[in-house]
Amino acid sequence: MKTDICKKLGIEYPIFAFTHCRDVVVAVSKAGGIGVLGAVGYSPDQLKEELDWIDSHIGDYSYGVDTVIPQKYEGMEEKDPEQLLEQLQKMIPDEHKKFVDNLLTESGVPEAPETNGPKGGLLGWTEATAEPQIEEALKHPNVKLIANALGTPPADMIKKIQDKGVLIGALCGKIKQALAHKDAGLDFIIAQGGEGGGHTGEIGSIVLWPQIIEAVGDLPVLAAGGIGNGRQMAAAMSMGAQGIWCGSLWLAVEEAAAQPAEKESYLNATSEDTIRSKAWTGKPARMLKNKWTEAWENPDNPDPLPMPLQGMITFDAMRRTSIYAGSGNTQDVSFNAAGQVIGQVKEIDSVKNVMFGLINEYLDDKYKNIPLMPEEPFEKAKARIWMDYCTNKYLTLSRKLLTDNGNDELQSQNKEKLKQALIYIEKDCFA
């Protein structure tokens, strides 16, 4: 299971967990995967607070940060955040502001309390606001990867990140986007099928993954979109993916910060209850269907604004629906980003159990009908990992001792590797 990108990051399992919850980041990384914190929605100071908290709880484990720098957005020529905010605020029609407020009022969502935090909703979504987030992320030694959710990052930003020894990648939903990422020198690519939550394209995962893997050659590809169990993980890995990138799995775990009403919305949702809509950010993003998405689809109502203007007018709405998730009919107008795999999330469980469920199902698919396997999930996972190591390492080296017979140098190298493999099995696996 330990692919090349796992080795570079120092993680055990090729499971990359995107989340906006710091507790989930820590729990996933401690369970052997790597948690990736979504930075959109945080000011640099707020992001520092979150990353400081993660640093104080995660120990020596690695984690990542996800940001958003679109290829195209309104005001992209302006690099000063304050100037950009002032410029963009003038472009928002009063009609849209009134429309948003009416939608929330009709669903009984209370006004949000005053805050000392940033105003105007321009948190992420632009290079001007994402760059300070990345500067902050690079100050934290355990941040080992940075991903961009929309488009290829600027060349100077790529260099700055790689010069720090941090891996940088980006999501894509088309082959041409993947090739642009490769040409820019990114370290990995996240190929997200249209089933995925948040910003996503139209091509299905089962079609997209193998095309992108073939197109980019030896560049590591993480598969995203429609992965909710170990069998789906095995399918992605069998196509050549070096890992999985998943987000919807963590929306309703015990460690997630979402309020009970929001988690209930996820648990009750089916795979048919999601829609790609511009109603959140101005670019197509998959979320749960509700009165909010329906209202923006109605031709009699205002059209969604381009990014980042739409995100700016929904900023306060997101604050209100998050604070008062269980009030009135708030869930009718909430911003619950989720992929189609949400239909497989039917109970609240711990991150640890979800992680080992993925691992066990993956290995069950790879090695079928193995007798004498422990029933307890954690012990079963350990046994599976040991078997996988023995198969891929010990037996492979044993065969090489036979096939390389006659070459003294190779024989010596193989014997040393086999010795180290036996030490690992005795010391670590059995421990």
Rosetta blueprint (number, residue, H / E / L):
1 M L
2 K L
3 T L
4 D H
5 I H
6 C H
7 K H
8 K H
9 L H
10 G L
11 I L
12 E L
13 Y L
14 P L
15 I E
16 F E
17 A E
18 F E
19 T E
20 H L
21 C L
22 R H
23 D H
24 V H
25 V H
26 V H
27 A H
28 V H
29 S H
30 K H
31 A L
32 G L
33 G L
34 I E
35 G E
36 V E
37 L E
38 G E
39 A L
40 V L
41 G L
42 Y L
43 S L
44 P H
45 D H
46 Q H
47 L H
48 K H
49 E H
50 E H
51 L H
52 D H
53 W H
54 I H
55 D H
56 S H
57 H H
58 I H
59 G L
60 D L
61 Y L
62 S L
63 Y E
64 G E
65 V E
66 D E
67 T E
68 V L
69 I L
70 P L
71 Q L
72 K L
73 Y L
74 E L
75 G L
76 M L
77 E L
78 E L
79 K L
80 D L
81 P H
82 E H
83 Q H
84 L H
85 L H
86 E H
87 Q H
88 L H
89 Q H
90 K L
91 M L
92 I L
93 P L
94 D H
95 E H
96 H H
97 K H
98 K H
99 F H
100 V H
101 D H
102 N H
103 L H
104 L H
105 T H
106 E H
107 S L
108 G L
109 V L
110 P L
111 E L
112 A L
113 P L
114 E L
115 T L
116 N L
117 G L
118 P L
119 K L
120 G L
121 G L
122 L L
123 L L
124 G L
125 W L
126 T L
127 E H
128 A H
129 T H
130 A H
131 E H
132 P H
133 Q H
134 I H
135 E H
136 E H
137 A H
138 L L
139 K L
140 H L
141 P L
142 N L
143 V E
144 K E
145 L E
146 I E
147 A E
148 N E
149 A L
150 L L
151 G L
152 T L
153 P L
154 P L
155 A H
156 D H
157 M H
158 I H
159 K H
160 K H
161 I H
162 Q H
163 D H
164 K L
165 G L
166 V L
167 L E
168 I E
169 G E
170 A E
171 L E
172 C E
173 G L
174 K L
175 I H
176 K H
177 Q H
178 A H
179 L H
180 A H
181 H H
182 K H
183 D H
184 A L
185 G L
186 L L
187 D L
188 F E
189 I E
190 I E
191 A E
192 Q E
193 G L
194 G L
195 E L
196 G L
197 G L
198 G E
199 H E
200 T L
201 G L
202 E L
203 I L
204 G L
205 S H
206 I H
207 V H
208 L H
209 W H
210 P H
211 Q H
212 I H
213 I H
214 E H
215 A H
216 V H
217 G L
218 D L
219 L L
220 P L
221 V E
222 L E
223 A E
224 A E
225 G L
226 G L
227 I L
228 G L
229 N L
230 G H
231 R H
232 Q H
233 M H
234 A H
235 A H
236 A H
237 M H
238 S H
239 M L
240 G L
241 A L
242 Q L
243 G E
244 I E
245 W E
246 C E
247 G L
248 S H
249 L H
250 W H
251 L L
252 A L
253 V L
254 E L
255 E L
256 A L
257 A L
258 A L
259 Q L
260 P H
261 A H
262 E H
263 K H
264 E H
265 S H
266 Y H
267 L H
268 N H
269 A L
270 T L
271 S H
272 E H
273 D H
274 T E
275 I E
276 R E
277 S E
278 K L
279 A L
280 W L
281 T L
282 G L
283 K L
284 P L
285 A E
286 R E
287 M E
288 L E
289 K L
290 N L
291 K H
292 W H
293 T H
294 E H
295 A H
296 W H
297 E H
298 N L
299 P L
300 D L
301 N L
302 P L
303 D L
304 P L
305 L L
306 P L
307 M L
308 P L
309 L H
310 Q H
311 G H
312 M H
313 I H
314 T H
315 F H
316 D H
317 A H
318 M H
319 R H
320 R H
321 T H
322 S H
323 I H
324 Y L
325 A L
326 G L
327 S L
328 G L
329 N L
330 T H
331 Q H
332 D H
333 V H
334 S L
335 F L
336 N L
337 A E
338 A L
339 G L
340 Q H
341 V H
342 I H
343 G H
344 Q H
345 V L
346 K L
347 E L
348 I L
349 D L
350 S L
351 V H
352 K H
353 N H
354 V H
355 M H
356 F H
357 G H
358 L H
359 I H
360 N H
361 E H
362 Y H
363 L H
364 D H
365 D H
366 K H
367 Y L
368 K L
369 N L
370 I L
371 P L
372 L L
373 M L
374 P L
375 E L
376 E L
377 P H
378 F H
379 E H
380 K H
381 A H
382 K H
383 A H
384 R H
385 I H
386 W H
387 M H
388 D H
389 Y H
390 C H
391 T H
392 N H
393 K H
394 Y H
395 L H
396 T H
397 L H
398 S H
399 R H
400 K H
401 L H
402 L H
403 T H
404 D L
405 N L
406 G L
407 N L
408 D H
409 E H
410 L H
411 Q H
412 S H
413 Q H
414 N H
415 K H
416 E H
417 K H
418 L H
419 K H
420 Q H
421 A H
422 L H
423 I H
424 Y H
425 I H
426 E H
427 K H
428 D H
429 C H
430 F L
431 A L
